[in-house]
Amino acid sequence: MPSDRNETAICSEVARLLKEERLRQGMTMTDLADSVGLSQQMVSYVERGMRGPTLVTLIRMADGLGIELWKVIRDASKPS
């Protein structure tokens, strides 16, 4: 079973990758939030790792960015 530390690192990396993609696309947090029906505050919490988002929230954010969540998780899980 993976350690909590490993799970935390993967969650942090998922958040970083989502933020990186949002910025790459030139979107603000508000743009993303509005496009997927989340609050800007929730997007901020997720990107900063302050809240453990639900799977539904992650799917909505990935959809809003036009990316597949499974690829983000795969990339976040790769050893550094």
Stockholm file with secondary structure:
# STOCKHOLM 1.0

chainA/1-80         MPSDRNETAICSEVARLLKEERLRQGMTMTDLADSVGLSQQMVSYVERGMRGPTLVTLIRMADGLGIELWKVIRDASKPS
#=GR chainA/1-80 SS CCCHHHHHHHHHHHHHHHHHHHHHTTCCHHHHHHHHTCCHHHHHHHHTTSSCCCHHHHHHHHHHHTCCHHHHHHHHHSCC
#=GC SS_cons        CCCHHHHHHHHHHHHHHHHHHHHHTTCCHHHHHHHHTCCHHHHHHHHTTSSCCCHHHHHHHHHHHTCCHHHHHHHHHSCC
//
